[in-house]
Every structure is written in C-alpha cells, then in structure tokens.
Amino acid sequence: MDYFAPGLRELFRRVVRQWLRLRIVIASRQLAKAETTLGLLGWQQADFDEKTQAQVERLVEYEREQARATNESAAVGRALREELELRDVGRKHFEKEQAAIDAERQRMDAEDAAAQRQLAENHRLEAAFEKRMPELDRELRECSRRHAELLAITRHTVAIKQELLQLRERAVAIPNEVADLRMQHLRSVSETRTLEAQIERNRLRRLELDREERELDASFKSADAALAEKIRELEGQRAAFEREFESLEGAKANPYREVGRVLADSGVAPMNQPQALERVRRGRFLVQEREQVL
C-alpha cells in the first residue's frame, strides 16, 4: 500500500490552487490597470449617473489642484533660478576680487625679490666703498711722500723722472677715482633708501590686502550662506509641490477606475483610443475564466 500517494496528491492540489490564485491576482491587476486607463482616456466624453459623476467631479478637482501645484512649482522654479544666478554672480565677483588681490601680492613679491637682489648688490658696493676709500687715502699720502722724496734728490735720472711722472699722474687720478666712488656711493645710498621705502610700502599694502581679503571673505561667506539657505528653502518648496502633484496623480487612480468601469459597462470607447475598451473586456473575461477554473 502506497502511504505517500495521498499526501503527494494533496500537496500537488494545493500548489496548483496557489498557482491559480496567483494568476487571478495578476489578471485582476491587469484589469484594474486597463479600467484605469479607460477612465483616463474617456472620462470627459460621456454622461454618467450621479455616483459616477461624483467621481468625475473629483477628477476635475484633482486636475485643478494639479494645475495650481504646477503653476506654484513653476513660480518657485523661477525664483530658484534667480537665486542660483545671484549666487553664481556673487561667487564670480568674489573670485575676481580674490584674483585681483592675489595678482597684486604676486606683483609686490616680484618687486620685493628684485629690490632685495639690488639691495644685496648695493650692500656689497657699500662694503667695497668702505674698504676702498682708506686704501686710496693711504695711496695718495704715499704718492705725496714719495714725490717729495724724489724731488729732494739733486740729480734726477731718467728712472727718477719717469717715476715722478707716474706719481703725478696717480696723484691726479686718485681724487678723480675718489670722486667717482663718492658719486656711485651717493647713487647707491639713494637707491637703497628708495628700495627700502618701496619694500616698506609693500609691507603696509600687504597688511591692507590681508584686511581687505578678510572682509571680502567674510562678506562673501555671509551672502553665500544666506543665498544657500534661500535656495534650500525654495528647493524644499518645489519638492513639496512635486510630491503634492504626484500624490494628486495617485489619488486620481481610483476615480479613473470607477469611471472606466462605467464606460466598460456602457460599452463606451474613447474616441482617440477605442482599443482601450477592448482591453478591459479581455481583462474581465480572463479574470472570470481563471476564477471558474479555481
């Protein structure tokens, strides 16, 4: 005797019934979608009974509310674009001002670098001047002493005469060299003062730029934060209107289905898509057929 056969048959029967129920659910969902589509396409082209007319009026109210939500969302969208443009303009203005500050800093850095190099050269010349002046003074004294010494000799040989001539030439050249060195020194001192004044001006200007940059940064951040807050608020409003629109769209599904059922019962097909009625009829037949099998 087979003890397992009845259990297997019962299990198979239950599986089949579950499968049939699933097919009915799927067919019912397809029918609901077809009825909703039929109502959507044909709700404005037929006369209805009082109950169905109430559904039509609900649809009209939903359409009106959706139009309002769409218009208000568009107004918020325009305001949002304006705020985004203002924020973009503000950021570009800030970046332009910041770039101008950076360019001025770079210019002063280049000026100071060149000035420091020239100052280093001037300091080298100053040191050379300080060293050379005593040397020339000693050399001039030595020339004078040697010249007097040679003049004291009674008989001047050719060599002595040649040396006297060289000493006189050097004695004349040394004051000229001293004058040239002093002139160069004065120019160097004047240039050094000018360069040091320029470096000091640049230092003070950097302090000014630092203050201007802090003020610019604080002003930009404050304005940008206010605009960002306004933009978030407008985005929230627009999202709320979009959610409201979607909610109204979803709310229209049941009235559309009720209207679609009435249209199908009355055999009224949409003028632009008459096949919508045929889909509902096929869906109803399919549901009835599968329910009978179950």
MOKA-V149744 format. One record per backbone hydrogen bond with DSSP energy under -0.5 kcal/mol. CO is the residue of the C=O (numbers start at 0). NH is the residue of the N-H. Records with the same first field share a line. If there is no record, write none. Layout:
CO->NH  NH
This chain:
0->2
3->7
4->8
5->9
6->10
7->11
8->12
9->13
10->14
11->15
12->16
13->17
14->18
15->19
16->20
17->21
18->22
19->23
20->24
21->25
22->26
23->27
24->28
25->29
26->30
27->31
28->32
29->33
30->34
31->35
32->36
33->37
34->38
35->39
36->40
37->41
38->42
41->44
48->52
49->53
50->54
51->55
52->56
53->57
54->58
55->59
56->60
57->61
58->62
59->63
60->64
61->65
62->66
63->67
64->68
65->69
66->70
67->71
68->72
69->73
70->74
71->75
72->76
73->77
74->78
75->79
76->80
77->81
78->82
79->83
80->84
81->85
82->86
83->87
84->88
85->89
86->90
87->91
88->92
89->93
90->94
91->95
92->96
93->97
94->98
95->99
96->100
97->101
98->102
99->103
100->104
101->105
102->106
103->107
104->108
105->109
106->110
107->111
108->112
109->113
110->114
111->115
112->116
113->117
114->118
115->119
116->120
117->121
118->122
119->123
120->124
121->125
122->126
123->127
124->128
125->129
126->130
127->131
128->132
129->133
130->134
131->135
132->136
133->137
134->138
135->139
136->140
137->141
138->142
139->143
140->144
141->145
142->146
143->147
144->148
145->149
146->150
147->151
149->152
153->155
154->156
156->160
157->161
158->162
159->163
160->164
161->165
162->166
163->167
164->168
165->169
166->170
167->171
168->172
169->173
170->174
171->175
172->176
173->177
174->178
175->179
176->180
177->181
178->182
179->183
180->184
181->185
182->186
183->187
184->188
185->189
186->190
187->191
188->192
189->193
190->194
191->195
192->196
193->197
194->198
195->199
196->200
197->201
198->202
199->203
200->204
201->205
202->206
203->207
204->208
205->209
206->210
207->211
208->212
209->213
210->214
211->215
212->216
213->217
214->218
215->219
216->220
217->221
218->222
219->223
220->224
221->225
222->226
223->227
224->228
225->229
226->230
227->231
228->232
229->233
230->234
231->235
232->236
233->237
234->238
235->239
236->240
237->241
238->242
239->243
240->244
241->245
242->246
243->247
244->248
245->249
246->250
247->251
249->252
250->254
251->255
252->256
253->257
254->258
255->259
256->260
257->261
258->262
259->263
260->264
261->265
262->266  267
263->266
266->268
272->269  275
273->276  277
274->278
275->279
276->280
277->281
278->282
279->283
280->284
281->285
282->286
283->287
284->288
285->289
286->290
287->291
288->292
289->293
